[in-house]
């Protein structure tokens, strides 16, 4: 199956997004159709180093959501996926429930543990657990509560400060996300899947077993 078109929402440095695009398969890299940001950030410049031809639109969040819904109705984007990669705004319930495309997010913990903003997530994980990681999940109206598509653990070294732990999780995310995203672009993931009965049943339907991620090294990533 050829990769589906996709768009990205970001409001961060863009490091993870640029790494993702750089290391995707050529077909998946070419299927990126647009970058949307809700504030001034590093994502457009970072992405331009990899795909300078990708159009970028920056609008306040409410206007951005309206524009994304409009764009997803265009014929060339009707089968698209939406990736929130370092997008720090909380999408409105109205936008999520009316979005025809699957909304996919990356989160820096092993959900359902530690939902919420990134800085708080890492501080809580450092205090409370020995293993954290990152999660790829569908966005629903419940904060970080949608069906889980993929997770990977990261051992937390107690000798490290939360910022160093954050970098360990980010490194694992940047390493594995391109292979995960390439795989998801070749599935029939749909917007209504956000209401899946369970993560397990959704992953079964999509065939998201570990061997389905081509060349994916599933050994646990350890902090330095």
Order of alpha helices (4+ residues) and beta strands (2+ residues): beta-alpha-alpha-beta-alpha-beta-alpha-beta-alpha-beta-alpha-beta-beta-alpha-alpha-beta
